[in-house]
Amino acid sequence: MLRPLATIVAAILLSRPELAPEEASRWAAVVRSEAQARGFDPLSLVALVHTESGWNPAAVSPSAEDYGLGQVRARFVGACKHDADPLNNPSAECRAVKESLLDPEQNLRVVAQLITDNRKLCLEKTKSAALPRWLASYQGLNFPKQKRWCVPGEKTWKVVKYRELLLREAQKPKPPAKR
C-alpha cells in the first residue's frame, strides 16, 4: 500500500515527537520504499517499531538478544545464525551483525524482510497472512511442537490498536499550510 511520505513521517513523529524531522524523514523513506516493494502497509511497520523500541535506534533488550528499532533478535540474522553461542560468545562476524542492527536504516530493512518472511510462513501454516497473524509470528508466538502458528497475543493486539490510531490520524484533514 502506497502512503504519502508525509503521512509516514507524521506517524513516526507521533510516536517519538522529539525526533529530528530530518531523521524521521530519512527513516520514513526507507519504510515507504520497503513497504511498497514488499506489499505491506508502512503504517504496520511504524506501529510495530513504536511498540518494540519507541523509535529508539540504540535500543537493546534487557536480555541483549534484540537490537535496534524493530528489536530484531540477532541470533536469527546473518552470521549470528551459525554461531554456537551468539549471546554469550558471538563471533566477530556476529558482533558485526549486531552492530549493523543498530543502524536505523539497516534495521528497518531487516524488519521489512522479517515481515515478508513471517507473512509467507503464516500463509503457509494458517492460510492467512493477516496483520495479527504475521505480527504474532514476528513476535515469536509460534509453537511448532504444538503445531500452533502465528497465534496473536496481548502485545500483538497492542500493535494492531496503535496502527488503528495511526490510520485514524492519517485520515484527519490537514490544516492549511501557513503562508
Salt bridges, closest charged atoms under 4 A:
GLU18 OE2 - ARG16 NE 3.02
GLU23 OE2 - ARG26 NH2 3.79
GLU34 OE1 - ARG38 NE 2.81
ASP41 OD1 - ARG3 NE 2.77
ASP41 OD2 - ARG163 NH2 2.72
GLU52 OE1 - LYS155 NZ 3.25
GLU65 OE2 - ARG75 NH2 2.64
ASP66 OD1 - ARG73 NE 2.71
GLU105 OE2 - ARG26 NE 2.66
GLU124 OE2 - LYS125 NZ 3.93
GLU169 OE2 - LYS172 NZ 2.93
